[in-house]
Amino acid sequence: MAAAAAGAPAAGPGPGAAVAAKPKTSPKSVKFLFGGLAGMGATVFVQPLDLVKNRMQLSGEGAKTKEYKTSFHAVGSILKKEGVRGIYTGLSAGLLRQATYTTTRLGIYTILFEKLTGTDGTPPNFFMKALIGMTAGATGAFVGTPAEVALIRMTADGRLPPDQRRGYRNVFNALVRITREEGVITLWRGCVPTMARAVVVNAAQLASYSQSKQFLLDSGYFRDNIFCHFCASMISGLVTTAASMPVDIAKTRIQNMRMIDGKPEYRNALDVLVKVLRYEGFFSLWKGFTPYYARLGPHTVLTFIFLEQMNKFYQKFFLSA
């Protein structure tokens, strides 16, 4: 702005003077829509990993102490018993979760970021960005909890005997039946650990991603490109997975639990963790680590790839005119 002002005539530009046009940007509604669609597109590719992670986190409950030995054993068992379609069980719930969680998180983050940006355009500092990210993540998790409950139950169904399966046809059938059979409050069962996981994930991702990216660039072997971003995402995913999995297993078991003699299997997230430690061992808190980790990095990268392509398409056909 200073450079432009220095070269401008003292009287100011006349009616016919050329004024630099402000570059067109996508409306907020379009940005939120694309964010949700990008997350949904990535989910199509990583849904099998979500299924395996959920199954492994639930194995060990009751008498089934060694249902799955490894992630590969889980995949093989699911394919053998349920076929190729079985590996995509719960996809509709996974898509709805992204549509609700990702869109809400992106919307809240964008609004708070803009409000906390200085009048001179100075962005919030790292601490405030982290706080904004955690707030947006927790809010998005609250909105996305019903889809999360449906997803957990749908992906868990195949491991149960036929007479114990819930048999939801799709996510909307699941939401209607849960509301009718168990009450609308059940849709938000496990909401607190779901929000806690979102806070942990956002905090760990922000700190570890920026740190690992800086480490890679400082090494001299990487440039600031998509390969560097992918490697930083995978390093960040390792830290994030290790930090968030104990909260995630508590969330998964609470959302899938049944009532036994009129009482819930678990009182709260702490009760889940205590019982897992007592009956299954310390490292059981990280059951499903491999598929969870394998999902986290690629899902982030795929989301950004889809988002970039949609933005380019919108720019070309709607903003270039």
Buried (B, 14 or more C-beta within 10 A) or exposed (E): EEEEEEEEEEEEEEEEEEEEEEEEEBEEEBBBBBBBBBBBBBBBEBBBBBBBBBBBBBBBBEEEEEBBEEBEBBBEBBEEEBEEEBBBBBBBBBBBBBBBBBBBBBBBBBEBBEEBEEEEEEEBEEEBBBBBBBBBBBBBBBBBBBBBBBBBBBBBBBBEEEEEEBEBEBBEBBBEBBBEEBEEEBBBBBBBBBBBBBBBBBBBBBBBBBBBBEEBBEEEEBEEEEEBBBBBBBBBBBBBBBBBBBBBBBBBBBBBBEEEEEEEBBEBBEBBBEBBBEEBEEEBBBBBBBBBBBBBBBBBBBBBBBBEEBBEEBBEEEEEE
